Amino acid sequence: MKRKILSLILVFAMTVSLLTVGTGAVEPTYGDTAGHWAESSIERWSGHGIIQGSNGQFDPNGQLTCAQLATILAKLLKLPAAKDAGFTDNTADAWYYDAINRCAAAGILNGNGDGTVTPEAPITRERAMVMLARALGIEPIRKPDLTKYTDAAQVSAYAQGYVAALIEAGIVGGVTADQLAPQNNITRAATVTILDRAIGTYADEAGATVKADGKGLVLVVAENVKITNAPEGTKIVVADGATGLTVNGKSVSDDQTYIVPKTTTSSGSSSGGSSGGSYVSVKIVTGAAAVPDVAVDYGTSEADAMGRLPGTVTLNVTENGTAGTVEAAVRWALDRAYSKDPSMDTVYTATGTVTIPDGYTYDGTLTVTASLTVTANPNTTIASISEVTGLALPCGAAEGDVLICGREGLWVIDRGETDRRRAAADGLLSRLLNKKGRKDQ
């Protein structure tokens, strides 16, 4: 009897042991992520179909391109189809064409300001942070302070507010305690980790009931989702098309960022700022209108000439997809030293650096150009070659004879009068030779 009991105990123990090994040994999705510091984040978002590898590998330490990030965000938010954004390097036959257009229409991706988007180039940490922040409805800090980082000056002006906001939210940090490395290219693992830290709850199944725990934001991309027990202050990003959402029993419309208000006894519908919620508007600068050229008379000082250029320019903008315009301040600079009394009409190129208005975003520095022409003083203007007189050469004269004769003096026409001037510049004499040729005058 004792032997029988011992045999049963042994069989039971072996069975439990086999079951324990079988349930605990979960194979990673990719062959190169086991034990990687971002393994859990990679597994989570692979499970949702947001990221994917190639040939069984994820390449977590590999660089990410702009096109790849656009594809991730288009999937993450289930962005709707969009028309061609007009980027010259995003061709219709490219695998990323659709994702780039969707992100551009959503205000996530603005391009480089020159009509390009460089989709296949590795993306820097700061540019990736800006795109991720916009995608998740994270507003830039108006007056960011990044001075704790020794390389803060390397953060581009357009990215500073977004980088600071992500740091403040605990979503990103530096590569070390005092370095951000904003111009370094971001890795695939780092990108997925930012998503993981930012999004506490991802509601991508239609009709699901989700309990929000207040850790990270809630991203809703499916229809008829019900969120319960969401604490006050919980940030809920509702994607375009995610209709039928209720939060703590209140209806919330799609295509907005909703902040759970304090609990009240009343019930009803909330859209954006109503019922205590808040709506974060997405306002994007898409370019600037052309600036008219300016002309001033000789004798005009540089300060007065620059004052003729406009102090503001018209910016083309979109707010939540609706096109419009706003005025913005501009600071001008000339391409070279200014002369108020030129010997001939002089055209300068004035480049204006635009100050992006508060609340609007733009990738990079926005500049505009205009021509500034200073007309010449007619009393000191050297006439054109065709007006030169008094130069008589015999037929067959050599080039040297022309130059010698020319150095003796040139007669120029000046408002019908004559004025003898000495021309010592060989450049002018050469032009004279080319114009007149070797023939009797």
C-alpha positions in Angstrom: 0.0 0.0 0.0 2.8 2.4 0.9 4.6 1.6 -2.4 1.4 2.4 -4.3 1.0 5.7 -2.5 4.7 6.6 -3.1 4.2 5.7 -6.8 1.2 8.0 -7.1 3.0 10.9 -5.4 6.0 10.5 -7.7 3.8 10.5 -10.8 2.0 13.6 -9.6 5.2 15.4 -8.9 6.6 14.6 -12.3 3.3 15.8 -14.0 3.4 19.1 -12.1 7.1 19.5 -13.0 6.3 19.0 -16.7 3.4 21.5 -16.6 5.5 24.1 -14.9 8.2 23.9 -17.5 5.8 24.0 -20.3 3.9 27.1 -19.1 6.9 29.1 -18.0 9.1 28.7 -21.1 7.5 31.4 -23.4 9.5 31.8 -26.5 10.2 35.4 -27.6 8.7 36.6 -30.8 12.1 37.4 -32.3 15.3 35.6 -32.2 17.4 38.6 -31.2 15.3 40.1 -28.4 15.6 37.5 -25.6 17.2 39.2 -22.6 17.3 42.6 -24.3 16.4 45.5 -22.0 13.5 46.4 -24.3 12.2 42.9 -24.6 8.9 43.3 -22.8 8.1 46.5 -24.7 8.9 44.8 -28.0 6.7 41.8 -27.1 3.8 44.1 -26.1 3.6 46.1 -29.3 4.4 43.2 -31.5 1.4 41.5 -30.0 -0.8 44.5 -31.1 0.7 44.3 -34.6 2.2 47.8 -34.3 5.8 46.7 -34.9 7.3 43.9 -36.8 10.7 42.5 -37.6 12.1 40.7 -40.6 13.1 37.1 -41.1 12.5 36.4 -37.4 14.7 39.2 -36.2 13.7 42.6 -34.8 17.2 44.3 -34.8 16.4 46.3 -31.6 19.7 48.2 -31.7 19.3 49.1 -35.3 18.4 52.7 -36.5 14.9 53.7 -37.3 14.0 55.7 -40.4 11.4 58.4 -40.8 9.3 56.1 -43.0 9.4 53.3 -40.4 8.3 55.6 -37.6 5.5 57.0 -39.8 4.3 53.5 -40.4 4.3 52.6 -36.7 2.3 55.7 -35.8 -0.2 55.2 -38.7 -0.9 51.7 -37.4 -0.9 52.8 -33.8 -3.5 55.5 -34.3 -5.3 53.7 -37.2 -5.0 57.0 -39.1 -7.5 57.4 -42.0 -6.4 57.5 -45.6 -5.1 60.9 -46.8 -4.3 62.6 -50.1 -0.8 63.1 -51.3 1.0 65.5 -48.9 3.1 66.9 -51.7 6.6 65.7 -50.5 8.8 65.4 -53.6 10.7 62.4 -52.2 7.6 60.5 -51.2 6.7 58.8 -54.4 3.5 56.8 -55.0 5.4 53.6 -55.7 7.2 53.6 -52.3 6.1 51.2 -49.6 5.8 54.0 -47.1 3.8 56.4 -49.4 0.5 55.9 -47.6 1.9 56.1 -44.1 3.8 59.4 -44.8 0.6 61.0 -46.2 -1.5 59.9 -43.2 0.9 61.2 -40.7 1.2 64.5 -42.6 -2.5 64.9 -42.7 -2.8 64.3 -39.0 -0.2 67.0 -38.2 2.4 64.5 -36.9 4.9 65.0 -39.8 5.6 68.3 -41.4 8.6 67.6 -43.5 11.9 69.6 -43.8 10.5 72.9 -45.0 11.9 72.4 -48.5 9.2 70.1 -49.9 11.0 66.9 -48.8 10.6 64.5 -45.9 13.7 62.2 -46.3 11.7 59.1 -45.5 14.5 56.6 -45.8 17.0 58.5 -43.8 17.6 57.5 -40.1 15.6 59.7 -37.8 17.2 61.7 -35.0 16.1 61.4 -31.4 14.7 64.9 -31.3 12.7 64.5 -34.5 11.3 61.1 -33.3 10.3 62.7 -30.0 8.5 65.5 -31.7 6.5 63.0 -33.9 5.7 60.8 -31.0 4.6 63.7 -28.8 2.3 65.0 -31.5 0.9 61.6 -32.2 0.0 61.2 -28.5 -1.4 64.7 -28.0 1.4 65.9 -25.8 1.6 69.7 -25.9 5.0 71.4 -26.0 6.1 73.4 -23.0 6.0 77.1 -23.8 9.2 78.0 -22.0 11.3 74.8 -21.8 14.3 74.5 -19.5 16.8 71.9 -20.6 19.8 73.4 -18.9 20.4 70.4 -16.7 21.7 68.7 -19.9 25.2 69.7 -21.1 24.1 69.4 -24.8 20.9 71.3 -24.5 22.1 73.8 -27.1 22.0 71.0 -29.7 18.2 70.6 -29.3 16.6 72.4 -32.3 14.2 75.3 -31.4 11.2 73.5 -32.8 11.8 70.4 -30.7 12.7 72.0 -27.3 9.1 72.3 -26.0 8.2 68.7 -27.0 11.4 67.2 -25.6 10.9 69.1 -22.3 7.3 67.9 -22.1 8.2 64.3 -22.6 11.0 64.5 -20.0 8.6 66.2 -17.5 6.1 63.4 -18.1 8.7 60.8 -17.4 8.4 59.3 -20.8 11.9 60.0 -22.1 15.3 60.8 -20.5 18.8 61.4 -21.6 21.2 58.8 -22.9 23.1 59.7 -19.6 22.2 61.8 -16.6 23.4 65.0 -18.3 23.2 64.3 -22.0 20.2 64.1 -24.4 22.1 63.4 -27.6 19.2 65.0 -29.6 21.1 64.7 -32.9 21.9 61.0 -32.5 19.8 58.6 -34.5 17.1 56.8 -32.4 17.1 53.1 -32.2 14.2 50.7 -32.8 14.3 49.6 -29.2 14.3 53.1 -27.8 11.3 54.1 -29.9 9.2 51.2 -28.7 10.2 51.9 -25.1 8.9 55.5 -25.5 5.6 54.1 -26.7 5.4 51.7 -23.8 6.1 54.3 -21.2 3.7 56.8 -22.6 0.7 54.5 -23.2 -0.6 52.8 -20.1 -3.7 51.4 -21.8 -4.2 50.7 -25.5 -7.9 50.1 -26.5 -7.8 48.6 -30.0 -10.7 46.2 -29.7 -14.2 47.4 -30.7 -16.8 47.1 -27.9 -14.1 46.4 -25.2 -14.6 47.5 -21.6 -11.3 48.9 -20.3 -10.4 49.7 -16.7 -8.0 52.7 -16.5 -5.6 52.7 -13.7 -4.2 56.2 -14.2 -0.7 55.0 -15.1 0.2 56.5 -18.5 -2.3 57.8 -21.0 -5.2 55.8 -22.5 -5.1 55.5 -26.3 -8.5 54.6 -27.9 -8.5 53.6 -31.5 -11.5 51.3 -31.7 -15.3 52.0 -31.7 -17.7 51.6 -28.8 -15.1 51.3 -26.1 -16.2 51.7 -22.5 -13.6 53.1 -20.0 -14.4 52.6 -16.4 -12.9 53.8 -13.1 -10.7 56.3 -14.8 -9.1 58.5 -12.1 -9.3 62.3 -12.2 -6.7 63.7 -14.6 -6.4 60.6 -16.7 -5.4 61.6 -20.2 -7.4 59.8 -22.9 -6.3 60.2 -26.6 -9.3 59.4 -28.8 -8.3 58.6 -32.4 -10.2 59.9 -35.4 -13.0 57.4 -36.0 -13.1 55.9 -32.5 -16.7 56.8 -32.0 -19.1 55.6 -29.3 -16.6 56.0 -26.5 -17.8 56.4 -22.9 -15.6 57.4 -20.0 -17.0 56.8 -16.5 -20.4 56.8 -18.0 -20.0 60.0 -20.1 -20.0 60.1 -23.9 -16.8 61.4 -25.4 -16.4 62.2 -29.1 -13.6 61.0 -31.3 -10.5 62.9 -32.6 -9.6 64.7 -29.4 -7.6 64.5 -26.2 -9.8 64.2 -23.2 -8.8 64.8 -19.6 -11.0 63.1 -17.0 -12.5 65.8 -14.8 -13.4 65.7 -11.2 -16.2 63.4 -10.3 -19.6 65.1 -10.4 -23.1 63.9 -9.7 -24.4 65.0 -13.1 -24.1 63.0 -16.2 -24.2 63.7 -19.9 -22.1 64.1 -23.0 -18.7 65.6 -23.2 -16.8 66.8 -26.2 -13.5 68.3 -25.5 -13.7 71.0 -22.9 -17.3 70.5 -22.0 -18.3 68.7 -18.8 -15.0 69.5 -17.4 -12.8 67.8 -20.0 -10.2 69.5 -22.1 -9.5 69.6 -25.8 -6.0 69.9 -27.1 -6.0 71.6 -30.5 -3.4 70.6 -33.1 -2.2 73.8 -34.9 0.5 73.3 -37.5 2.3 75.9 -39.7 2.5 74.6 -43.2 4.4 77.5 -44.9 4.5 81.2 -45.5 3.0 83.4 -48.2 5.3 85.2 -50.7 6.7 88.5 -49.6 6.6 91.4 -52.1 9.9 92.8 -53.4 10.9 96.3 -52.3 12.8 99.1 -54.1 14.3 102.2 -52.5 16.0 105.3 -54.0 19.8 106.0 -53.8 20.7 107.7 -50.5 18.3 105.6 -48.4 20.0 104.5 -45.2 20.2 100.7 -44.5 17.9 101.1 -41.5 15.3 102.9 -43.6 15.6 100.4 -46.4 15.2 97.5 -44.0 12.2 99.3 -42.6 10.5 99.1 -45.9 10.4 95.3 -45.6 7.3 94.0 -43.8 7.5 93.4 -40.0 5.1 90.5 -40.3 4.4 87.8 -42.8 1.3 85.7 -43.5 1.6 82.0 -42.4 -0.4 79.2 -43.9 -1.7 77.0 -41.1 -4.0 74.2 -40.3 -5.9 73.7 -37.1 -7.2 70.2 -36.6 -7.2 69.8 -40.4 -8.9 73.1 -41.2 -6.7 75.5 -43.3 -6.3 79.1 -42.4 -3.7 82.0 -42.0 -2.1 83.9 -39.2 0.3 86.8 -39.0 3.8 86.2 -37.5 6.8 88.5 -36.8 9.8 88.3 -39.0 13.5 89.4 -38.6 15.4 90.4 -41.7 19.0 90.2 -42.8 20.7 91.1 -46.1 23.0 88.7 -48.0 25.9 91.2 -48.2 27.1 94.7 -47.1 24.6 97.5 -48.0 25.5 100.6 -50.1 23.2 103.5 -50.1 24.8 105.2 -53.2 25.6 102.4 -55.7 27.0 103.2 -59.1 24.4 100.9 -60.6 21.0 99.5 -59.6 21.8 96.9 -56.9 19.6 94.0 -55.9 20.0 92.4 -52.4 18.4 89.2 -51.1 16.7 89.8 -47.8 16.2 86.6 -45.7 13.6 86.8 -43.0 13.5 84.4 -40.0 9.9 83.9 -38.9 8.9 83.6 -35.3 6.4 80.8 -35.0 3.3 82.0 -33.0 2.6 80.5 -29.6 0.5 77.3 -29.9 1.6 76.5 -33.4 4.3 74.0 -34.4 6.8 73.8 -37.3 9.7 71.5 -37.9 12.9 73.5 -38.2 13.4 77.2 -38.8 11.0 78.9 -41.1 12.5 81.6 -43.4 11.1 83.8 -46.2 13.0 85.8 -48.8 12.4 89.1 -50.6 14.4 91.3 -53.1 15.6 94.7 -52.0 16.6 96.9 -54.8 18.6 100.2 -54.3 18.4 102.4 -57.5 21.6 104.1 -58.6 22.2 107.8 -58.5 21.8 109.0 -62.1 24.4 111.7 -61.6 27.1 109.1 -60.9 26.0 106.2 -63.1 28.4 104.9 -65.7 26.5 104.6 -68.9 26.2 101.3 -70.7 28.9 100.3 -73.2 26.7 101.3 -76.1 26.9 104.9 -75.0 30.7 105.1 -74.9 32.0 107.6 -77.4 35.4 109.1 -78.3 37.1 105.7 -78.9 38.4 105.5 -82.4 40.4 102.5 -83.6 41.9 101.8 -87.0 40.8 98.7 -88.8 42.8 95.6 -87.7 43.7 97.1 -84.3 45.1 94.6 -81.8 43.6 93.8 -78.4 46.6 95.6 -76.7 45.9 98.7 -78.7 42.3 98.7 -77.4 43.4 98.4 -73.8 46.0 101.2 -74.2 43.6 103.4 -75.9 41.0 102.6 -73.3 43.3 103.6 -70.4 43.6 107.1 -71.9 40.0 107.7 -70.9 36.4 106.9 -71.7 33.7 109.3 -72.6 30.3 108.4 -71.1 26.8 109.9 -71.6 25.2 111.4 -68.5 21.8 112.9 -69.0 22.8 114.3 -72.4 26.0 115.8 -71.0 29.6 114.6 -71.2 31.9 113.7 -68.4 35.5 112.6 -68.8 36.3 109.6 -66.6 39.5 107.6 -66.4 38.8 103.8 -66.5 41.6 101.7 -65.0 39.7 98.5 -64.5 40.7 95.9 -67.1 37.4 94.1 -66.5 35.5 97.1 -67.9 37.8 97.4 -70.8 37.5 93.7 -71.6 33.7 94.1 -71.7 34.2 97.1 -74.0 36.3 95.0 -76.3 33.7 92.2 -76.4 31.0 94.7 -77.1 32.7 96.9 -79.7 34.8 94.3 -81.6 37.7 95.1 -83.8 36.2 97.4 -86.4 36.1 101.1 -87.3 34.0 103.2 -84.9 
